[in-house]
């Protein structure tokens, strides 16, 4: 294989170099899987077996260690999360190319990502069951991590928005939106949420991070987004991702509706476990 990946990050020679650190030779083929703000992933095939090669960006060593320990813990609890492969140094990630970039290799997991219009109540139930089991299992996970979505943590982002909207044309177009965000941020600061149940959550149970093998939830990936947060925050994200049914035609913005029966199914599945 000599072609470069479509993402322009790794070519075949670079992938061979990385795989050699796992005693994997004879690269047969590879291709792009995902690309996001924090990582890119490739599928690779070596001697007939498929693996997932991931490049994490803008990460600290502590982030990678925490993800490794979390995946090991979740797998020990029987949850279907990816399995990291050890390299020749008996580690599970390798610094690569520049600061904040690490390479990890995983066994390919079964199943497939379903499309937005394929989602049904049974899928919402399965993901809610996973979330509840993760919340219970991580009560025994001791590594600390920050509450990422409290109002004060959004101040730097609001500050960047204010500076960006000093450009006159942007200020005219988006000034009302920024004013709404600032009012909402102030309102959220007045809420007493400290008493709500909290713990480790997955943090990104979006449709593209979940695989199904027919009717069975086969794998949940992207656990690197996990952090300490209110459980209601994760449940709200689940409702948004798995219970919203968009209209096929979008005119002037998102159009669709929440399926109430699907919401009830999701909550019932969660509360059956927790």
DOKE-649299 format. One line per field, with one value per residue (C-alpha): residue number from 1; residue in one letter; chain; x negated, y negated, z. Coordinates in Angstrom, 1 decimal. Layout:
N
num = c(NUM / ...);
residu = c(A / ...);
chaine = c(A / ...);
px = c(X / ...);
py = c(Y / ...);
pz = c(Z / ...);
This chain:
274
num = c(1 / 2 / 3 / 4 / 5 / 6 / 7 / 8 / 9 / 10 / 11 / 12 / 13 / 14 / 15 / 16 / 17 / 18 / 19 / 20 / 21 / 22 / 23 / 24 / 25 / 26 / 27 / 28 / 29 / 30 / 31 / 32 / 33 / 34 / 35 / 36 / 37 / 38 / 39 / 40 / 41 / 42 / 43 / 44 / 45 / 46 / 47 / 48 / 49 / 50 / 51 / 52 / 53 / 54 / 55 / 56 / 57 / 58 / 59 / 60 / 61 / 62 / 63 / 64 / 65 / 66 / 67 / 68 / 69 / 70 / 71 / 72 / 73 / 74 / 75 / 76 / 77 / 78 / 79 / 80 / 81 / 82 / 83 / 84 / 85 / 86 / 87 / 88 / 89 / 90 / 91 / 92 / 93 / 94 / 95 / 96 / 97 / 98 / 99 / 100 / 101 / 102 / 103 / 104 / 105 / 106 / 107 / 108 / 109 / 110 / 111 / 112 / 113 / 114 / 115 / 116 / 117 / 118 / 119 / 120 / 121 / 122 / 123 / 124 / 125 / 126 / 127 / 128 / 129 / 130 / 131 / 132 / 133 / 134 / 135 / 136 / 137 / 138 / 139 / 140 / 141 / 142 / 143 / 144 / 145 / 146 / 147 / 148 / 149 / 150 / 151 / 152 / 153 / 154 / 155 / 156 / 157 / 158 / 159 / 160 / 161 / 162 / 163 / 164 / 165 / 166 / 167 / 168 / 169 / 170 / 171 / 172 / 173 / 174 / 175 / 176 / 177 / 178 / 179 / 180 / 181 / 182 / 183 / 184 / 185 / 186 / 187 / 188 / 189 / 190 / 191 / 192 / 193 / 194 / 195 / 196 / 197 / 198 / 199 / 200 / 201 / 202 / 203 / 204 / 205 / 206 / 207 / 208 / 209 / 210 / 211 / 212 / 213 / 214 / 215 / 216 / 217 / 218 / 219 / 220 / 221 / 222 / 223 / 224 / 225 / 226 / 227 / 228 / 229 / 230 / 231 / 232 / 233 / 234 / 235 / 236 / 237 / 238 / 239 / 240 / 241 / 242 / 243 / 244 / 245 / 246 / 247 / 248 / 249 / 250 / 251 / 252 / 253 / 254 / 255 / 256 / 257 / 258 / 259 / 260 / 261 / 262 / 263 / 264 / 265 / 266 / 267 / 268 / 269 / 270 / 271 / 272 / 273 / 274);
residu = c(X / X / X / X / X / X / X / X / X / X / X / X / X / X / X / X / X / X / X / X / X / X / X / X / X / X / X / X / X / X / X / X / X / X / X / X / X / X / X / X / X / X / X / X / X / X / X / X / X / X / X / X / X / X / X / X / X / X / X / X / X / X / X / X / X / X / X / X / X / X / X / X / X / X / X / X / X / X / X / X / X / X / X / X / X / X / X / X / X / X / X / X / X / X / X / X / X / X / X / X / X / X / X / X / X / X / X / X / X / X / X / X / X / X / X / X / X / X / X / X / X / X / X / X / X / X / X / X / X / X / X / X / X / X / X / X / X / X / X / X / X / X / X / X / X / X / X / X / X / X / X / X / X / X / X / X / X / X / X / X / X / X / X / X / X / X / X / X / X / X / X / X / X / X / X / X / X / X / X / X / X / X / X / X / X / X / X / X / X / X / X / X / X / X / X / X / X / X / X / X / X / X / X / X / X / X / X / X / X / X / X / X / X / X / X / X / X / X / X / X / X / X / X / X / X / X / X / X / X / X / X / X / X / X / X / X / X / X / X / X / X / X / X / X / X / X / X / X / X / X / X / X / X / X / X / X / X / X / X / X / X / X / X / X / X / X / X / X / X / X / X / X / X / X);
chaine = c(A / A / A / A / A / A / A / A / A / A / A / A / A / A / A / A / A / A / A / A / A / A / A / A / A / A / A / A / A / A / A / A / A / A / A / A / A / A / A / A / A / A / A / A / A / A / A / A / A / A / A / A / A / A / A / A / A / A / A / A / A / A / A / A / A / A / A / A / A / A / A / A / A / A / A / A / A / A / A / A / A / A / A / A / A / A / A / A / A / A / A / A / A / A / A / A / A / A / A / A / A / A / A / A / A / A / A / A / A / A / A / A / A / A / A / A / A / A / A / A / A / A / A / A / A / A / A / A / A / A / A / A / A / A / A / A / A / A / A / A / A / A / A / A / A / A / A / A / A / A / A / A / A / A / A / A / A / A / A / A / A / A / A / A / A / A / A / A / A / A / A / A / A / A / A / A / A / A / A / A / A / A / A / A / A / A / A / A / A / A / A / A / A / A / A / A / A / A / A / A / A / A / A / A / A / A / A / A / A / A / A / A / A / A / A / A / A / A / A / A / A / A / A / A / A / A / A / A / A / A / A / A / A / A / A / A / A / A / A / A / A / A / A / A / A / A / A / A / A / A / A / A / A / A / A / A / A / A / A / A / A / A / A / A / A / A / A / A / A / A / A / A / A / A);
px = c(0.0 / -1.5 / 1.4 / 1.9 / 5.0 / 7.7 / 7.2 / 3.7 / 2.3 / 0.7 / -0.5 / -1.2 / -4.9 / -4.0 / -1.4 / -3.9 / -6.3 / -3.7 / -2.6 / -6.2 / -6.1 / -3.3 / -5.2 / -2.7 / -4.2 / -2.8 / -0.3 / 2.3 / 4.7 / 5.9 / 8.6 / 10.1 / 12.6 / 13.3 / 12.0 / 12.9 / 11.4 / 9.5 / 8.6 / 8.4 / 8.7 / 7.9 / 8.8 / 5.8 / 5.6 / 2.6 / 2.5 / 6.2 / 7.0 / 8.4 / 7.4 / 8.2 / 5.3 / 6.1 / 4.2 / 5.2 / 4.5 / 4.4 / 3.9 / 1.8 / 0.0 / 2.3 / 5.3 / 4.0 / 3.2 / 6.7 / 8.3 / 6.2 / 7.2 / 10.8 / 11.0 / 9.3 / 11.8 / 14.9 / 13.8 / 13.3 / 16.9 / 18.1 / 18.9 / 18.4 / 15.6 / 12.6 / 9.6 / 6.2 / 3.2 / -0.2 / -3.2 / -6.8 / -7.4 / -4.3 / -2.6 / 0.7 / 0.0 / -3.0 / -3.9 / -3.9 / -5.3 / -4.5 / -3.5 / 0.0 / 0.3 / 0.4 / 1.0 / 3.1 / 4.0 / 7.2 / 8.7 / 11.5 / 14.9 / 17.9 / 21.0 / 21.7 / 22.8 / 26.4 / 27.8 / 29.8 / 33.1 / 32.5 / 32.7 / 35.6 / 36.7 / 34.7 / 31.5 / 32.3 / 33.0 / 29.7 / 27.6 / 29.4 / 28.7 / 25.0 / 24.9 / 26.5 / 24.1 / 21.1 / 22.4 / 22.7 / 19.3 / 17.4 / 18.5 / 15.5 / 13.2 / 10.9 / 9.0 / 10.1 / 11.3 / 13.0 / 16.6 / 16.3 / 19.7 / 20.3 / 21.0 / 17.7 / 15.8 / 17.6 / 16.2 / 13.1 / 15.3 / 17.6 / 14.6 / 13.3 / 16.7 / 16.9 / 13.5 / 14.5 / 17.7 / 15.9 / 15.7 / 18.6 / 20.3 / 20.1 / 21.4 / 24.5 / 25.2 / 24.5 / 24.7 / 28.2 / 27.1 / 24.1 / 26.4 / 28.7 / 25.7 / 24.5 / 28.0 / 28.3 / 24.8 / 25.8 / 29.1 / 27.3 / 25.0 / 28.0 / 29.0 / 28.1 / 26.9 / 24.3 / 26.7 / 27.6 / 26.1 / 22.8 / 19.9 / 17.9 / 19.9 / 19.1 / 19.5 / 20.2 / 22.8 / 23.6 / 24.9 / 21.5 / 19.8 / 22.0 / 22.0 / 24.8 / 24.5 / 28.1 / 30.1 / 27.2 / 25.2 / 21.7 / 19.3 / 19.2 / 16.1 / 14.5 / 14.3 / 11.6 / 14.4 / 15.3 / 15.2 / 17.0 / 20.4 / 24.1 / 25.8 / 28.7 / 26.3 / 25.6 / 29.2 / 30.1 / 27.5 / 28.9 / 32.4 / 31.1 / 29.0 / 31.4 / 34.9 / 35.0 / 36.4 / 35.5 / 37.6 / 36.1 / 36.4 / 34.6 / 35.7 / 34.0 / 32.7 / 33.2 / 36.7 / 38.2 / 39.6 / 38.8 / 40.5 / 42.1 / 42.4 / 38.8 / 37.9 / 40.0 / 38.2 / 34.8 / 35.6 / 37.1 / 34.1 / 31.8 / 33.8 / 34.0 / 30.2 / 29.8);
py = c(0.0 / -3.3 / -5.7 / -8.3 / -8.3 / -10.7 / -12.6 / -13.5 / -12.5 / -9.1 / -7.3 / -3.6 / -3.9 / -5.7 / -3.1 / -0.3 / -2.1 / -2.3 / 1.3 / 2.5 / 1.2 / 3.8 / 6.7 / 6.4 / 6.7 / 7.2 / 4.4 / 5.5 / 2.5 / -0.5 / -3.2 / -6.1 / -5.5 / -8.8 / -12.3 / -14.7 / -17.7 / -15.4 / -12.3 / -10.5 / -6.7 / -4.2 / -0.6 / 1.5 / 5.1 / 7.3 / 11.0 / 11.1 / 9.4 / 5.9 / 3.4 / -0.2 / -2.7 / -6.0 / -9.2 / -11.3 / -15.0 / -17.8 / -15.3 / -15.1 / -12.0 / -12.0 / -11.9 / -8.8 / -7.1 / -7.8 / -6.5 / -3.3 / -2.7 / -3.4 / -1.0 / 1.8 / 1.2 / 1.2 / 4.3 / 6.0 / 5.0 / 6.7 / 3.6 / 3.7 / 1.1 / 1.3 / 3.4 / 1.7 / 3.7 / 3.5 / 2.4 / 3.7 / 1.6 / 3.1 / -0.3 / -1.0 / -4.4 / -6.0 / -9.7 / -10.5 / -13.4 / -16.3 / -17.2 / -16.3 / -13.6 / -9.9 / -6.7 / -3.8 / -0.4 / 1.5 / 4.8 / 4.2 / 4.6 / 6.4 / 4.7 / 1.5 / -2.1 / -2.6 / -5.5 / -8.3 / -7.2 / -3.6 / -4.4 / -2.8 / -2.5 / 0.7 / -1.1 / -3.9 / -1.3 / 0.5 / -2.7 / -3.8 / -0.3 / -0.8 / -4.3 / -3.1 / -0.1 / -2.4 / -4.9 / -2.0 / -0.4 / -3.7 / -4.2 / -1.9 / -3.8 / -6.0 / -8.2 / -11.9 / -14.0 / -17.4 / -18.3 / -19.7 / -21.4 / -23.5 / -27.2 / -28.6 / -26.3 / -27.9 / -31.4 / -31.1 / -30.0 / -33.0 / -35.3 / -34.0 / -34.5 / -38.1 / -38.9 / -37.3 / -39.2 / -42.5 / -42.2 / -44.4 / -42.0 / -39.1 / -41.3 / -42.3 / -38.7 / -36.9 / -39.5 / -38.4 / -34.8 / -35.8 / -37.9 / -34.9 / -32.7 / -35.2 / -35.4 / -31.6 / -31.2 / -33.7 / -31.9 / -28.5 / -29.9 / -30.4 / -26.8 / -24.5 / -21.3 / -20.2 / -17.8 / -15.9 / -12.4 / -12.6 / -10.4 / -9.2 / -9.4 / -8.4 / -12.0 / -11.3 / -8.5 / -9.8 / -7.5 / -7.5 / -6.1 / -3.0 / 0.2 / 2.7 / 6.4 / 6.9 / 6.2 / 6.4 / 3.4 / 4.6 / 1.8 / -1.7 / -3.7 / -7.2 / -6.7 / -9.4 / -12.0 / -10.5 / -12.8 / -13.5 / -15.0 / -14.9 / -11.7 / -13.8 / -15.6 / -12.2 / -11.3 / -14.6 / -14.0 / -10.5 / -11.9 / -14.5 / -11.9 / -8.9 / -10.2 / -13.1 / -12.2 / -14.7 / -15.5 / -14.4 / -18.0 / -20.7 / -24.3 / -27.1 / -24.9 / -21.6 / -20.3 / -17.2 / -16.0 / -14.1 / -10.7 / -10.6 / -6.8 / -6.5 / -8.8 / -6.7 / -3.5 / -5.1 / -6.3 / -2.9 / -1.0 / -3.3 / -3.0 / 0.7 / 0.7 / -2.4);
pz = c(0.0 / -1.0 / -1.1 / 1.6 / 3.7 / 2.6 / 5.8 / 4.8 / 8.2 / 7.7 / 4.5 / 4.1 / 5.1 / 8.3 / 9.2 / 8.6 / 10.9 / 13.6 / 13.2 / 13.5 / 17.1 / 17.7 / 15.9 / 13.1 / 9.6 / 6.1 / 6.0 / 3.4 / 3.3 / 5.2 / 5.1 / 6.9 / 9.7 / 11.5 / 11.8 / 14.6 / 16.4 / 18.8 / 16.8 / 13.5 / 13.0 / 10.3 / 9.8 / 9.0 / 7.8 / 8.6 / 7.7 / 7.3 / 10.6 / 11.1 / 13.6 / 14.3 / 14.4 / 16.2 / 16.4 / 19.3 / 19.1 / 21.7 / 24.5 / 27.6 / 28.8 / 31.8 / 29.5 / 27.7 / 31.0 / 32.3 / 29.2 / 29.3 / 33.0 / 32.3 / 29.3 / 31.3 / 34.2 / 31.9 / 30.1 / 33.5 / 34.3 / 31.1 / 29.2 / 25.4 / 24.9 / 22.6 / 23.6 / 23.5 / 22.2 / 23.9 / 21.9 / 22.1 / 25.2 / 26.9 / 26.6 / 24.9 / 23.3 / 21.6 / 21.3 / 17.6 / 15.5 / 17.7 / 21.3 / 22.2 / 19.6 / 20.5 / 18.5 / 19.9 / 18.4 / 19.1 / 18.1 / 15.6 / 17.2 / 15.7 / 14.4 / 12.4 / 13.0 / 12.3 / 10.3 / 11.9 / 10.3 / 11.4 / 15.1 / 16.9 / 20.5 / 21.0 / 20.1 / 22.6 / 25.3 / 24.6 / 24.9 / 28.0 / 29.6 / 28.7 / 30.2 / 33.5 / 33.7 / 33.1 / 35.8 / 38.3 / 37.3 / 37.6 / 41.2 / 41.7 / 39.4 / 41.5 / 39.0 / 39.4 / 36.5 / 36.3 / 35.9 / 32.3 / 31.8 / 34.8 / 34.0 / 35.2 / 32.8 / 29.9 / 30.6 / 28.4 / 25.5 / 26.0 / 26.2 / 22.8 / 21.3 / 22.6 / 21.0 / 17.7 / 17.5 / 17.7 / 13.9 / 12.8 / 10.3 / 12.8 / 15.6 / 13.6 / 12.6 / 15.9 / 18.6 / 19.7 / 20.0 / 22.2 / 24.4 / 24.8 / 25.7 / 28.3 / 29.9 / 30.0 / 31.5 / 34.3 / 34.9 / 35.1 / 37.8 / 40.1 / 39.9 / 42.8 / 41.1 / 43.6 / 45.3 / 42.0 / 41.6 / 39.7 / 38.8 / 35.8 / 32.5 / 29.0 / 27.7 / 24.0 / 23.5 / 20.0 / 17.3 / 15.5 / 18.6 / 19.0 / 16.9 / 16.7 / 15.7 / 14.4 / 17.6 / 20.1 / 21.2 / 20.2 / 21.0 / 22.4 / 21.4 / 22.1 / 25.9 / 25.9 / 26.4 / 29.8 / 32.8 / 36.0 / 35.5 / 36.7 / 35.5 / 34.3 / 31.9 / 30.2 / 30.1 / 28.5 / 25.8 / 25.2 / 24.7 / 22.2 / 20.3 / 20.3 / 20.7 / 18.2 / 14.8 / 12.1 / 9.1 / 5.8 / 4.6 / 6.6 / 5.8 / 7.8 / 10.6 / 12.3 / 11.9 / 13.6 / 16.9 / 20.0 / 20.1 / 23.6 / 23.6 / 22.8 / 25.6 / 28.0 / 26.8 / 27.3 / 30.8 / 31.8 / 30.5 / 32.5 / 35.7 / 35.4 / 36.1 / 38.1);
